[in-house]
Amino acid sequence: MASKLVIVVVLILDVIAFGLAVAAEQRRNTAKIVQDAGMDYNYCSYDKDIATGYGTGAFFCLLGGQVIVMAASGCFCCGKALSPGRSRACAIILFIICWLTFFIAEVCLLAGSVRNAYHTKYRTFYEDNPPSCETVRKGVFAAGAAFTFFTAIVSEFYYVCYSKAMDDFRP
């Protein structure tokens, strides 16, 4: 039988990760081109960098939930054999989907956090073209949040199917 404690803890971590990813999308950096006081050059001025912290927090919460589910299930690598049947087939398919969605979510969250933390430091003379004030693209953290949501659902179903297959095993 699936442990209710594992299910609840993983669900809480995944919900926190989802909320942080959504908050990171809402608080992405913005930049504006500013002239210095002597009007000699332009440079980029960025607002507060809170989205990086949110994205990093979402990354680690999702990672923690995945580690707990895989440790509780033995990650298909360790432990007793699973009972052949529908629960085992479902667990195998969900295991693959879970890792796929987890990987995509983590890449989006990590890439968004790294890109959001990057601030251009160069400046251009007033007559030249304005500097490129690059920021993270809109939707990177949102994609991470969407795949975090999918990972949360799939990992819960995977753990339940895995537990059912373990309970049905008769040596």
DSSP file (Angstrom, degrees, kcal/mol; ACC not computed):
  #  RESIDUE AA STRUCTURE BP1 BP2  ACC     N-H-->O    O-->H-N    N-H-->O    O-->H-N    TCO  KAPPA ALPHA  PHI   PSI    X-CA   Y-CA   Z-CA
    1    1 A M              0   0    0      0, 0.0     2,-0.1     0, 0.0   159,-0.0   0.000 360.0 360.0 360.0 140.0    0.0    0.0    0.0
    2    2 A A        -     0   0    0    158,-0.1     2,-0.4     1,-0.1   158,-0.1  -0.405 360.0-112.2 -67.6 137.7    1.2    3.5   -0.9
    3    3 A S     >  -     0   0    0      1,-0.2     4,-2.0    -2,-0.1     5,-0.1  -0.579  16.7-153.6 -73.8 123.9    2.5    5.5    2.1
    4    4 A K  H  > S+     0   0    0     -2,-0.4     4,-2.6     1,-0.2     5,-0.2   0.845  95.6  58.0 -65.8 -32.7    0.2    8.4    2.7
    5    5 A L  H  > S+     0   0    0      2,-0.2     4,-2.7     1,-0.2     5,-0.2   0.922 106.8  47.1 -63.3 -44.5    3.1   10.3    4.3
    6    6 A V  H  > S+     0   0    0      1,-0.2     4,-2.5     2,-0.2     5,-0.3   0.932 113.1  49.4 -61.8 -46.0    5.1   10.0    1.1
    7    7 A I  H  X S+     0   0    0     -4,-2.0     4,-2.2     1,-0.2    -2,-0.2   0.921 114.2  44.4 -60.4 -45.6    2.1   11.1   -1.0
    8    8 A V  H  X S+     0   0    0     -4,-2.6     4,-2.6     2,-0.2    -2,-0.2   0.925 114.5  47.8 -68.0 -45.2    1.4   14.2    1.2
    9    9 A V  H  X S+     0   0    0     -4,-2.7     4,-2.4     2,-0.2    -2,-0.2   0.926 114.8  45.9 -63.1 -44.5    5.0   15.3    1.5
   10   10 A V  H  X S+     0   0    0     -4,-2.5     4,-2.6    -5,-0.2    -1,-0.2   0.906 112.4  51.2 -65.4 -41.0    5.7   15.0   -2.3
   11   11 A L  H  X S+     0   0    0     -4,-2.2     4,-2.4    -5,-0.3    -2,-0.2   0.917 110.5  48.7 -61.9 -43.1    2.4   16.8   -3.0
   12   12 A I  H  X S+     0   0    0     -4,-2.6     4,-2.4     2,-0.2    -2,-0.2   0.930 112.5  47.8 -63.0 -45.8    3.3   19.6   -0.7
   13   13 A L  H  X S+     0   0    0     -4,-2.4     4,-2.4     1,-0.2    -2,-0.2   0.903 113.4  48.2 -62.1 -40.5    6.8   20.0   -2.2
   14   14 A D  H  X S+     0   0    0     -4,-2.6     4,-2.4     2,-0.2    -1,-0.2   0.873 110.8  50.1 -69.4 -36.6    5.4   19.9   -5.8
   15   15 A V  H  X S+     0   0    0     -4,-2.4     4,-2.6     2,-0.2    -2,-0.2   0.904 111.7  48.7 -67.2 -40.8    2.7   22.5   -4.9
   16   16 A I  H  X S+     0   0    0     -4,-2.4     4,-2.6     2,-0.2    -2,-0.2   0.926 111.6  50.1 -62.8 -44.0    5.3   24.8   -3.4
   17   17 A A  H  X S+     0   0    0     -4,-2.4     4,-2.2     2,-0.2    -2,-0.2   0.909 111.1  48.9 -60.7 -42.6    7.5   24.3   -6.5
   18   18 A F  H  X S+     0   0    0     -4,-2.4     4,-2.3     2,-0.2    -2,-0.2   0.936 111.9  48.4 -62.4 -46.9    4.6   25.1   -8.8
   19   19 A G  H  X S+     0   0    0     -4,-2.6     4,-2.4     1,-0.2    -2,-0.2   0.893 112.1  48.8 -62.0 -41.0    3.8   28.3   -6.8
   20   20 A L  H  X S+     0   0    0     -4,-2.6     4,-2.4     2,-0.2    -1,-0.2   0.880 110.3  51.3 -66.6 -37.7    7.4   29.4   -6.8
   21   21 A A  H  X S+     0   0    0     -4,-2.2     4,-1.9     2,-0.2    -2,-0.2   0.905 111.3  47.3 -66.5 -40.7    7.6   28.9  -10.6
   22   22 A V  H  X S+     0   0    0     -4,-2.3     4,-2.0     2,-0.2    -2,-0.2   0.915 112.4  50.0 -65.2 -42.1    4.5   30.9  -11.2
   23   23 A A  H  X S+     0   0    0     -4,-2.4     4,-1.7     1,-0.2    -2,-0.2   0.883 108.2  53.5 -63.4 -37.9    5.8   33.6   -8.9
   24   24 A A  H  < S+     0   0    0     -4,-2.4    -1,-0.2     1,-0.2    -2,-0.2   0.898 107.6  50.8 -63.4 -40.1    9.1   33.6  -10.8
   25   25 A E  H >< S+     0   0    0     -4,-1.9     3,-0.9     1,-0.2    -1,-0.2   0.900 111.8  47.7 -63.5 -39.6    7.2   34.1  -14.1
   26   26 A Q  H 3< S+     0   0    0     -4,-2.0    -1,-0.2     1,-0.2    -2,-0.2   0.794 116.4  43.4 -70.9 -28.2    5.3   37.0  -12.6
   27   27 A R  T 3< S+     0   0    0     -4,-1.7    24,-0.7    -5,-0.1    23,-0.3   0.016  78.5 149.5-111.0  27.0    8.5   38.7  -11.1
   28   28 A R    <   -     0   0    0     -3,-0.9    -3,-0.1     1,-0.1    20,-0.1  -0.189  56.1 -90.5 -56.2 152.5   10.9   38.3  -14.1
   29   29 A N        -     0   0    0     18,-0.1     2,-0.3    20,-0.1    -1,-0.1  -0.322  40.0-164.4 -62.9 145.4   13.5   41.0  -14.4
   30   30 A T        -     0   0    0     18,-0.2    17,-1.9    -3,-0.1     2,-0.3  -0.943   5.2-162.1-124.8 154.7   12.8   44.0  -16.5
   31   31 A A  E     -A   46   0A   0     -2,-0.3     2,-0.3    15,-0.2    15,-0.2  -0.955   7.0-167.7-135.9 153.8   15.4   46.4  -17.8
   32   32 A K  E     -A   45   0A   0     13,-1.9    13,-2.8    -2,-0.3     2,-0.5  -0.984  29.1-111.4-139.3 152.7   15.5   49.9  -19.1
   33   33 A I  E     -A   44   0A   0     -2,-0.3     2,-0.4    11,-0.2    11,-0.2  -0.711  37.9-171.7 -85.3 129.0   18.1   51.9  -20.9
   34   34 A V  E     -A   43   0A   0      9,-3.2     9,-2.4    -2,-0.5     2,-0.3  -0.936  17.8-134.7-124.4 143.1   19.4   54.8  -18.7
   35   35 A Q  E     -A   42   0A   0     -2,-0.4     7,-0.2     7,-0.2     9,-0.0  -0.759  28.1-117.1 -92.5 143.6   21.7   57.7  -19.6
   36   36 A D    >   -     0   0    0      5,-2.2     3,-1.4    -2,-0.3    -1,-0.1  -0.216  33.9 -98.9 -70.2 171.4   24.4   58.6  -17.2
   37   37 A A  T 3  S+     0   0    0      1,-0.3    -1,-0.1     2,-0.1    -2,-0.0   0.846 124.6  49.1 -63.0 -35.0   24.4   62.0  -15.5
   38   38 A G  T 3  S-     0   0    0      3,-0.0    -1,-0.3     1,-0.0    -2,-0.0   0.450 106.6-127.0 -85.0   1.0   26.9   63.5  -17.9
   39   39 A M  S <  S+     0   0    0     -3,-1.4    -2,-0.1     2,-0.2    87,-0.1   0.803  74.5 122.9  57.4  33.4   24.9   62.1  -20.9
   40   40 A D  S    S+     0   0    0      1,-0.2    86,-2.1    85,-0.1     2,-0.3   0.794  72.6   6.0 -90.1 -32.8   28.1   60.5  -22.2
   41   41 A Y  E     - B   0 125A   0     84,-0.3    -5,-2.2    85,-0.1     2,-0.3  -0.955  62.3-126.5-149.2 163.9   26.8   56.9  -22.4
   42   42 A N  E     +AB  35 124A   0     82,-3.1    82,-1.8    -2,-0.3     2,-0.3  -0.827  27.5 174.3-109.5 151.5   23.8   54.6  -22.0
   43   43 A Y  E     -AB  34 123A   0     -9,-2.4    -9,-3.2    -2,-0.3     2,-0.4  -0.958  33.4 -97.8-149.6 167.7   23.6   51.5  -19.8
   44   44 A C  E     -A   33   0A   0     78,-0.5     2,-0.5    -2,-0.3   -11,-0.2  -0.738  27.1-161.9 -92.9 134.5   21.0   49.0  -18.7
   45   45 A S  E     -A   32   0A   0    -13,-2.8   -13,-1.9    -2,-0.4     2,-0.3  -0.973  10.6-161.3-116.6 120.2   19.3   49.3  -15.4
   46   46 A Y  E     -A   31   0A   0     -2,-0.5   -15,-0.2   -15,-0.2     3,-0.1  -0.711  12.1-129.4-101.6 149.9   17.7   46.2  -14.0
   47   47 A D        -     0   0    0    -17,-1.9    -1,-0.1    -2,-0.3   -18,-0.1  -0.141  57.1 -46.0 -82.2-171.7   15.0   45.9  -11.3
   48   48 A K        -     0   0    0      1,-0.1     2,-0.6   -20,-0.1     3,-0.3  -0.182  49.9-133.5 -60.6 149.6   15.2   43.6   -8.3
   49   49 A D     >  +     0   0    0      1,-0.2     4,-0.6    -3,-0.1     3,-0.2  -0.449  59.2 128.6-105.5  57.3   16.3   40.1   -9.0
   50   50 A I  H  >  +     0   0    0     -2,-0.6     4,-1.9   -23,-0.3     3,-0.3   0.762  60.8  69.6 -84.2 -25.6   13.7   38.1   -6.9
   51   51 A A  H  > S+     0   0    0    -24,-0.7     4,-2.9    -3,-0.3     5,-0.2   0.823  92.4  60.0 -63.6 -31.3   12.6   35.7   -9.7
   52   52 A T  H  > S+     0   0    0      2,-0.2     4,-2.4     1,-0.2    -1,-0.2   0.924 106.5  46.6 -62.5 -43.5   16.0   34.0   -9.6
   53   53 A G  H  X S+     0   0    0     -4,-0.6     4,-2.4    -3,-0.3    -2,-0.2   0.899 113.2  49.0 -64.5 -41.4   15.4   33.0   -6.0
   54   54 A Y  H  X S+     0   0    0     -4,-1.9     4,-2.5     2,-0.2    -2,-0.2   0.925 112.6  47.8 -63.5 -44.4   11.9   31.8   -6.8
   55   55 A G  H  X S+     0   0    0     -4,-2.9     4,-2.2     2,-0.2    -2,-0.2   0.900 112.9  48.1 -64.0 -40.9   13.1   29.8   -9.7
   56   56 A T  H  X S+     0   0    0     -4,-2.4     4,-2.3     2,-0.2    -1,-0.2   0.896 111.4  50.6 -66.8 -40.2   15.9   28.3   -7.7
   57   57 A G  H  X S+     0   0    0     -4,-2.4     4,-2.4     2,-0.2    -2,-0.2   0.909 110.6  48.9 -63.1 -42.1   13.5   27.4   -4.9
   58   58 A A  H  X S+     0   0    0     -4,-2.5     4,-2.4     2,-0.2     5,-0.3   0.904 109.0  54.5 -62.6 -41.2   11.1   25.8   -7.3
   59   59 A F  H  X S+     0   0    0     -4,-2.2     4,-2.2     1,-0.2    -2,-0.2   0.939 112.7  41.4 -56.4 -50.3   14.0   23.8   -8.8
   60   60 A F  H  X S+     0   0    0     -4,-2.3     4,-2.5     2,-0.2    -1,-0.2   0.847 113.0  52.6 -73.1 -34.1   15.0   22.4   -5.4
   61   61 A C  H  X S+     0   0    0     -4,-2.4     4,-2.2     2,-0.2    -1,-0.2   0.929 112.6  45.2 -65.0 -43.9   11.5   21.7   -4.2
   62   62 A L  H  X S+     0   0    0     -4,-2.4     4,-2.2     2,-0.2    -2,-0.2   0.905 112.9  51.1 -65.3 -40.7   10.7   19.8   -7.3
   63   63 A L  H  X S+     0   0    0     -4,-2.2     4,-2.5    -5,-0.3    -2,-0.2   0.912 109.3  51.2 -61.6 -42.9   14.0   17.9   -7.0
   64   64 A G  H  X S+     0   0    0     -4,-2.5     4,-2.2     1,-0.2    -2,-0.2   0.910 109.8  49.1 -61.1 -43.8   13.2   17.1   -3.4
   65   65 A G  H  X S+     0   0    0     -4,-2.2     4,-2.2     1,-0.2    -1,-0.2   0.898 112.0  48.7 -62.7 -40.5    9.8   15.7   -4.3
   66   66 A Q  H  X S+     0   0    0     -4,-2.2     4,-2.5     2,-0.2     5,-0.2   0.902 110.2  50.9 -66.9 -40.8   11.4   13.6   -7.1
   67   67 A V  H  X S+     0   0    0     -4,-2.5     4,-2.5     2,-0.2     5,-0.2   0.907 110.5  49.7 -62.7 -41.8   14.1   12.2   -4.8
   68   68 A I  H  X S+     0   0    0     -4,-2.2     4,-2.5     2,-0.2    -2,-0.2   0.932 112.5  46.4 -64.3 -45.8   11.5   11.2   -2.2
   69   69 A V  H  X S+     0   0    0     -4,-2.2     4,-1.8     1,-0.2     6,-0.3   0.927 115.8  45.5 -62.8 -44.1    9.3    9.4   -4.7
   70   70 A M  H  X>S+     0   0    0     -4,-2.5     4,-1.0     1,-0.2     5,-0.9   0.871 113.7  49.0 -70.2 -35.3   12.3    7.6   -6.3
   71   71 A A  H  <5S+     0   0    0     -4,-2.5     3,-0.2    -5,-0.2    -1,-0.2   0.901 112.2  48.9 -67.7 -40.4   13.7    6.7   -2.9
   72   72 A A  H  <5S+     0   0    0     -4,-2.5    -2,-0.2     1,-0.2    -1,-0.2   0.826 118.5  39.3 -68.7 -30.8   10.4    5.4   -1.7
   73   73 A S  H ><5S-     0   0    0     -4,-1.8     3,-0.8    -5,-0.2    -1,-0.2   0.525 106.5-120.7 -96.9  -6.1    9.9    3.3   -4.8
   74   74 A G  G >X5 -     0   0    0     -4,-1.0     4,-1.8    -3,-0.2     3,-1.8   0.564  46.0 -98.4  75.8   6.1   13.4    2.1   -5.2
   75   75 A C  G 34< -     0   0    0     -5,-0.9    -1,-0.2    -6,-0.3    -5,-0.1   0.765  62.6 -77.1  53.6  31.4   13.5    3.8   -8.7
   76   76 A F  G <4 S+     0   0    0     -3,-0.8    -1,-0.3     2,-0.2    -2,-0.1   0.421 126.4  87.9  63.4  -2.8   12.8    0.4  -10.3
   77   77 A C  T <4 S+     0   0    0     -3,-1.8     2,-0.3     1,-0.0    -2,-0.2   0.808  86.9  34.0 -94.9 -32.8   16.4   -0.4   -9.8
   78   78 A C  S  < S+     0   0    0     -4,-1.8    -2,-0.2    -5,-0.1     2,-0.1  -0.716  90.1  37.6-120.7 166.4   16.4   -1.9   -6.3
   79   79 A G  S    S-     0   0    0     -2,-0.3     3,-0.1    -4,-0.1    -6,-0.0  -0.328  91.1 -21.5  93.2-172.4   14.0   -4.0   -4.3
   80   80 A K  S    S-     0   0    0      1,-0.1     2,-0.1    -2,-0.1    -2,-0.0  -0.222  72.8 -93.9 -71.4 161.4   11.7   -6.9   -5.1
   81   81 A A        -     0   0    0      1,-0.1     2,-0.3    85,-0.0    -1,-0.1  -0.393  42.0-114.6 -71.2 153.4   10.3   -7.6   -8.5
   82   82 A L        -     0   0    0     -2,-0.1    84,-0.2    -6,-0.1    -1,-0.1  -0.625  30.3-102.2 -90.3 150.7    6.9   -6.2   -9.4
   83   83 A S        -     0   0    0     82,-1.4     5,-0.4    -2,-0.3    86,-0.1  -0.530  40.7-113.7 -69.4 130.4    3.9   -8.3  -10.1
   84   84 A P  S    S+     0   0    0      0, 0.0     2,-0.3     0, 0.0     3,-0.1  -0.368  73.0  70.8 -63.5 145.5    3.2   -8.7  -13.8
   85   85 A G  S  > S-     0   0    0      1,-0.1     4,-2.2    -3,-0.0     5,-0.2  -0.935  97.1 -39.4 144.3-166.4    0.0   -7.0  -14.8
   86   86 A R  H  > S+     0   0    0     -2,-0.3     4,-2.7     1,-0.2     5,-0.2   0.885 126.9  52.3 -64.2 -42.9   -1.7   -3.8  -15.4
   87   87 A S  H  > S+     0   0    0      1,-0.2     4,-2.4     2,-0.2    -1,-0.2   0.890 111.1  48.0 -63.7 -39.7   -0.2   -2.0  -12.3
   88   88 A R  H  > S+     0   0    0     -5,-0.4     4,-2.4     2,-0.2    -1,-0.2   0.934 113.0  47.1 -66.9 -46.0    3.3   -2.9  -13.3
   89   89 A A  H  X S+     0   0    0     -4,-2.2     4,-2.3     1,-0.2    -2,-0.2   0.917 114.1  48.0 -61.5 -43.0    2.8   -1.7  -17.0
   90   90 A C  H  X S+     0   0    0     -4,-2.7     4,-2.7     1,-0.2    -1,-0.2   0.906 110.9  51.3 -63.8 -42.0    1.2    1.5  -15.8
   91   91 A A  H  X S+     0   0    0     -4,-2.4     4,-2.2    70,-0.2    -2,-0.2   0.890 109.9  49.6 -63.7 -40.0    4.1    2.1  -13.3
   92   92 A I  H  X S+     0   0    0     -4,-2.4     4,-1.9     2,-0.2    -2,-0.2   0.934 113.5  45.2 -65.5 -45.9    6.7    1.6  -16.0
   93   93 A I  H  X S+     0   0    0     -4,-2.3     4,-2.3     1,-0.2    -2,-0.2   0.927 115.4  46.9 -63.9 -45.0    5.0    4.0  -18.4
   94   94 A L  H  X S+     0   0    0     -4,-2.7     4,-2.9     1,-0.2    -1,-0.2   0.842 107.6  58.0 -66.6 -33.0    4.4    6.6  -15.6
   95   95 A F  H  X S+     0   0    0     -4,-2.2     4,-2.1    -5,-0.2    -1,-0.2   0.931 109.7  43.6 -59.9 -46.8    8.0    6.2  -14.5
   96   96 A I  H  X S+     0   0    0     -4,-1.9     4,-2.1     2,-0.2    -2,-0.2   0.931 116.3  46.3 -65.8 -46.5    9.3    7.2  -17.9
   97   97 A I  H  X S+     0   0    0     -4,-2.3     4,-2.9     1,-0.2     5,-0.3   0.893 110.3  55.1 -63.3 -39.7    6.8   10.1  -18.3
   98   98 A C  H  X S+     0   0    0     -4,-2.9     4,-2.3     1,-0.2    -1,-0.2   0.925 110.3  44.4 -60.2 -46.7    7.6   11.2  -14.8
   99   99 A W  H  X S+     0   0    0     -4,-2.1     4,-2.5     2,-0.2    -1,-0.2   0.878 113.3  51.7 -67.5 -36.8   11.3   11.5  -15.5
  100  100 A L  H  X S+     0   0    0     -4,-2.1     4,-2.2     2,-0.2    -2,-0.2   0.952 113.9  41.5 -64.9 -49.9   10.7   13.2  -18.8
  101  101 A T  H  X S+     0   0    0     -4,-2.9     4,-2.5     1,-0.2    50,-0.2   0.872 114.6  53.4 -66.7 -35.9    8.4   15.9  -17.4
  102  102 A F  H  X S+     0   0    0     -4,-2.3     4,-2.7    -5,-0.3     5,-0.2   0.935 109.0  48.5 -62.1 -46.7   10.8   16.3  -14.4
  103  103 A F  H  X S+     0   0    0     -4,-2.5     4,-2.3     1,-0.2    -2,-0.2   0.920 112.8  47.1 -61.3 -45.1   13.8   16.8  -16.7
  104  104 A I  H  X S+     0   0    0     -4,-2.2     4,-2.4     2,-0.2    -1,-0.2   0.919 113.2  49.0 -64.0 -43.2   12.0   19.4  -18.8
  105  105 A A  H  X S+     0   0    0     -4,-2.5     4,-2.6    42,-0.2     5,-0.2   0.926 112.2  48.0 -61.8 -44.9   10.7   21.2  -15.7
  106  106 A E  H  X S+     0   0    0     -4,-2.7     4,-2.7     1,-0.2     5,-0.3   0.891 111.1  50.4 -65.7 -39.1   14.1   21.3  -14.1
  107  107 A V  H  X S+     0   0    0     -4,-2.3     4,-2.8    -5,-0.2     5,-0.3   0.928 112.4  47.4 -63.7 -44.2   15.8   22.5  -17.3
  108  108 A C  H  X S+     0   0    0     -4,-2.4     4,-2.4     2,-0.2    -2,-0.2   0.928 115.2  45.1 -62.6 -45.0   13.2   25.3  -17.7
  109  109 A L  H  X S+     0   0    0     -4,-2.6     4,-2.1     2,-0.2    -2,-0.2   0.911 117.2  43.9 -67.2 -42.4   13.6   26.4  -14.0
  110  110 A L  H  X S+     0   0    0     -4,-2.7     4,-2.6    -5,-0.2     5,-0.2   0.936 115.8  46.6 -69.2 -46.0   17.4   26.3  -14.1
  111  111 A A  H  X S+     0   0    0     -4,-2.8     4,-2.7    -5,-0.3     5,-0.2   0.909 113.7  49.4 -63.1 -41.7   17.7   28.0  -17.4
  112  112 A G  H  X S+     0   0    0     -4,-2.4     4,-2.3    -5,-0.3    -1,-0.2   0.903 112.2  47.9 -63.4 -41.0   15.2   30.7  -16.4
  113  113 A S  H  X S+     0   0    0     -4,-2.1     4,-1.6    -5,-0.2    -2,-0.2   0.919 114.4  45.4 -66.7 -43.4   17.0   31.3  -13.1
  114  114 A V  H  X S+     0   0    0     -4,-2.6     4,-0.8     2,-0.2    -2,-0.2   0.939 116.2  45.4 -65.4 -46.2   20.4   31.5  -14.7
  115  115 A R  H  < S+     0   0    0     -4,-2.7     3,-0.5    -5,-0.2    -2,-0.2   0.868 111.5  52.8 -66.5 -36.3   19.2   33.8  -17.5
  116  116 A N  H  < S+     0   0    0     -4,-2.3    -1,-0.2    -5,-0.2    -2,-0.2   0.834 107.0  52.8 -68.3 -31.8   17.3   36.0  -15.1
  117  117 A A  H  < S+     0   0    0     -4,-1.6     2,-0.4    -5,-0.2    -1,-0.2   0.675  89.1  96.8 -77.4 -17.3   20.4   36.4  -12.9
  118  118 A Y     <  -     0   0    0     -4,-0.8     2,-0.4    -3,-0.5    18,-0.1  -0.613  51.8-179.1 -79.7 126.0   22.5   37.6  -15.9
  119  119 A H        -     0   0    0     -2,-0.4     2,-0.1    16,-0.1    16,-0.1  -0.991  29.2-120.4-124.5 129.0   22.7   41.3  -16.2
  120  120 A T        -     0   0    0     -2,-0.4   -76,-0.2    14,-0.3    13,-0.0  -0.432  22.8-169.1 -66.9 142.2   24.7   43.0  -19.0
  121  121 A K        +     0   0    0     -2,-0.1    -1,-0.1   -78,-0.1     2,-0.1   0.377  49.3  99.5-114.2   1.2   27.4   45.2  -17.7
  122  122 A Y        -     0   0    0     10,-0.1   -78,-0.5   -79,-0.0     2,-0.3  -0.407  51.6-156.0 -90.9 168.4   28.5   47.1  -20.8
  123  123 A R  E     -B   43   0A   0    -80,-0.1     2,-0.3    -2,-0.1   -80,-0.2  -0.945   3.9-145.0-137.8 158.6   27.6   50.6  -21.9
  124  124 A T  E     -B   42   0A   0    -82,-1.8   -82,-3.1    -2,-0.3     2,-0.0  -0.910  28.5-100.8-124.4 151.9   27.5   52.4  -25.2
  125  125 A F  E >   -B   41   0A   0     -2,-0.3     3,-0.9   -84,-0.3   -84,-0.3  -0.351  39.6-107.9 -67.9 154.7   28.3   55.9  -26.1
  126  126 A Y  T 3  S+     0   0    0    -86,-2.1   -85,-0.1     1,-0.3    -1,-0.1   0.817 117.8  50.2 -55.9 -36.6   25.3   58.2  -26.5
  127  127 A E  T 3  S+     0   0    0    -87,-0.3    -1,-0.3     2,-0.0   -86,-0.1   0.777 100.5  78.7 -76.5 -25.4   25.7   58.4  -30.3
  128  128 A D  S <  S-     0   0    0     -3,-0.9    -4,-0.1     1,-0.2     0, 0.0  -0.063 100.2 -70.7 -73.8 177.8   26.0   54.6  -30.8
  129  129 A N        -     0   0    0      1,-0.1    -1,-0.2     3,-0.0     3,-0.1  -0.369  62.4 -96.0 -63.9 150.0   23.2   52.1  -30.8
  130  130 A P        -     0   0    0      0, 0.0    -1,-0.1     0, 0.0    -5,-0.1  -0.312  47.8 -95.3 -66.6 155.2   21.6   51.5  -27.4
  131  131 A P        -     0   0    0      0, 0.0     2,-0.9     0, 0.0   -88,-0.1  -0.276  36.3-107.6 -68.7 157.2   22.9   48.6  -25.3
  132  132 A S        -     0   0    0     -3,-0.1     2,-1.3     1,-0.1   -10,-0.1  -0.779  28.3-163.8 -87.6 109.9   21.1   45.2  -25.4
  133  133 A C        -     0   0    0     -2,-0.9  -102,-0.2  -102,-0.1     2,-0.2  -0.661  17.4-166.8 -94.6  79.7   19.3   44.8  -22.1
  134  134 A E        +     0   0    0     -2,-1.3   -14,-0.3  -104,-0.1     2,-0.3  -0.437  12.1 172.0 -75.5 138.9   18.7   41.1  -22.3
  135  135 A T        -     0   0    0     -2,-0.2   -19,-0.1   -16,-0.1     2,-0.1  -0.869  43.8 -74.0-134.4 170.2   16.2   39.5  -19.9
  136  136 A V        -     0   0    0     -2,-0.3     3,-0.1   -24,-0.1   -24,-0.1  -0.405  59.0-104.0 -66.4 140.9   14.7   36.0  -19.6
  137  137 A R    >   -     0   0    0      1,-0.1     3,-1.5    -2,-0.1     4,-0.4  -0.308  37.1 -99.9 -66.4 147.8   12.0   35.4  -22.2
  138  138 A K  T 3  S+     0   0    0      1,-0.2    -1,-0.1     2,-0.1  -113,-0.0  -0.499 107.5  30.2 -65.4 131.7    8.4   35.5  -21.1
  139  139 A G  T 3> S+     0   0    0     -2,-0.2     4,-2.4  -114,-0.1    -1,-0.2   0.263  83.6 105.3 104.5 -10.9    7.1   31.9  -20.6
  140  140 A V  H <> S+     0   0    0     -3,-1.5     4,-1.9     2,-0.2   -28,-0.1   0.960  90.8  37.5 -67.1 -49.5   10.3   30.1  -19.5
  141  141 A F  H  > S+     0   0    0     -4,-0.4     4,-2.5     2,-0.2    -1,-0.2   0.840 114.7  57.1 -69.1 -31.8    9.2   30.0  -15.9
  142  142 A A  H  > S+     0   0    0      2,-0.2     4,-2.6     1,-0.2    -2,-0.2   0.903 106.3  48.9 -65.2 -39.9    5.7   29.4  -17.0
  143  143 A A  H  X S+     0   0    0     -4,-2.4     4,-2.6     2,-0.2     5,-0.2   0.909 110.8  51.1 -63.9 -41.1    6.8   26.3  -19.0
  144  144 A G  H  X S+     0   0    0     -4,-1.9     4,-1.8     1,-0.2    -2,-0.2   0.896 110.5  49.0 -61.0 -39.8    8.7   25.2  -15.9
  145  145 A A  H  X S+     0   0    0     -4,-2.5     4,-2.2     2,-0.2    -2,-0.2   0.907 110.7  50.2 -66.0 -41.9    5.5   25.6  -13.8
  146  146 A A  H  X S+     0   0    0     -4,-2.6     4,-2.2     1,-0.2    -2,-0.2   0.933 113.7  44.1 -62.9 -45.6    3.4   23.7  -16.3
  147  147 A F  H  X S+     0   0    0     -4,-2.6     4,-2.4     1,-0.2    -1,-0.2   0.792 109.8  56.8 -72.6 -25.8    5.9   20.8  -16.4
  148  148 A T  H  X S+     0   0    0     -4,-1.8     4,-2.4    -5,-0.2    -1,-0.2   0.908 107.6  48.9 -64.5 -42.1    6.1   20.9  -12.6
  149  149 A F  H  X S+     0   0    0     -4,-2.2     4,-2.1     2,-0.2    -2,-0.2   0.932 112.4  47.1 -62.2 -46.7    2.4   20.5  -12.5
  150  150 A F  H  X S+     0   0    0     -4,-2.2     4,-2.8     1,-0.2     5,-0.3   0.909 111.8  51.1 -61.8 -41.7    2.6   17.5  -14.9
  151  151 A T  H  X S+     0   0    0     -4,-2.4     4,-2.8     1,-0.2     5,-0.3   0.902 107.9  53.1 -62.3 -41.1    5.4   16.0  -12.8
  152  152 A A  H  X S+     0   0    0     -4,-2.4     4,-1.6     2,-0.2    -1,-0.2   0.932 113.6  41.8 -60.2 -46.8    3.4   16.3   -9.6
  153  153 A I  H  X S+     0   0    0     -4,-2.1     4,-2.2     2,-0.2    -2,-0.2   0.951 117.7  45.1 -65.8 -49.8    0.5   14.5  -11.1
  154  154 A V  H  X S+     0   0    0     -4,-2.8     4,-2.9     1,-0.2    -2,-0.2   0.891 111.2  52.4 -65.9 -40.5    2.5   11.8  -12.9
  155  155 A S  H  X S+     0   0    0     -4,-2.8     4,-2.4    -5,-0.3    -1,-0.2   0.877 109.4  50.1 -65.9 -35.8    4.8   11.1   -9.9
  156  156 A E  H  X S+     0   0    0     -4,-1.6     4,-2.2    -5,-0.3    -1,-0.2   0.943 113.9  44.2 -65.2 -46.7    1.8   10.6   -7.6
  157  157 A F  H  X S+     0   0    0     -4,-2.2     4,-2.7     2,-0.2     5,-0.2   0.890 112.3  53.7 -65.1 -37.9    0.2    8.2   -9.9
  158  158 A Y  H  X S+     0   0    0     -4,-2.9     4,-3.0     2,-0.2     5,-0.2   0.948 109.3  47.9 -59.4 -48.7    3.5    6.4  -10.5
  159  159 A Y  H  X S+     0   0    0     -4,-2.4     4,-2.5     1,-0.2    -2,-0.2   0.897 113.1  47.8 -62.4 -40.4    4.0    5.9   -6.8
  160  160 A V  H  X S+     0   0    0     -4,-2.2     4,-2.3     2,-0.2    -1,-0.2   0.933 114.6  45.6 -66.1 -45.3    0.5    4.6   -6.3
  161  161 A C  H  X S+     0   0    0     -4,-2.7     4,-2.4     2,-0.2   -70,-0.2   0.901 113.3  50.3 -64.1 -40.7    0.8    2.2   -9.3
  162  162 A Y  H  X S+     0   0    0     -4,-3.0     4,-2.2    -5,-0.2    -2,-0.2   0.932 111.1  48.5 -62.5 -45.5    4.2    1.1   -8.2
  163  163 A S  H  X S+     0   0    0     -4,-2.5     4,-2.4    -5,-0.2    -2,-0.2   0.890 110.8  51.0 -62.7 -39.6    2.9    0.4   -4.6
  164  164 A K  H  X S+     0   0    0     -4,-2.3     4,-2.0     2,-0.2    -1,-0.2   0.917 110.2  49.2 -64.0 -42.8    0.0   -1.5   -6.0
  165  165 A A  H  X S+     0   0    0     -4,-2.4   -82,-1.4     1,-0.2     4,-0.5   0.864 111.5  49.9 -64.4 -35.2    2.3   -3.7   -8.1
  166  166 A M  H >< S+     0   0    0     -4,-2.2     3,-0.7     1,-0.2    -2,-0.2   0.893 110.9  49.3 -68.9 -39.6    4.5   -4.3   -5.1
  167  167 A D  H 3< S+     0   0    0     -4,-2.4    -2,-0.2     1,-0.2    -1,-0.2   0.839 109.1  52.7 -68.7 -32.2    1.5   -5.3   -3.0
  168  168 A D  H 3< S+     0   0    0     -4,-2.0    -1,-0.2    -5,-0.2     2,-0.2   0.597  82.9 114.8 -78.9 -10.2    0.2   -7.7   -5.7
  169  169 A F    <<  -     0   0    0     -3,-0.7   -87,-0.0    -4,-0.5    -3,-0.0  -0.420  40.8-179.1 -67.9 128.6    3.5   -9.5   -5.9
  170  170 A R              0   0    0     -2,-0.2    -2,-0.0     1,-0.1    -1,-0.0  -0.934 360.0 360.0-129.2 107.9    3.4  -13.1   -4.8
  171  171 A P              0   0    0      0, 0.0    -1,-0.1     0, 0.0    -2,-0.0   0.499 360.0 360.0 -68.7 360.0    6.7  -15.0   -4.9
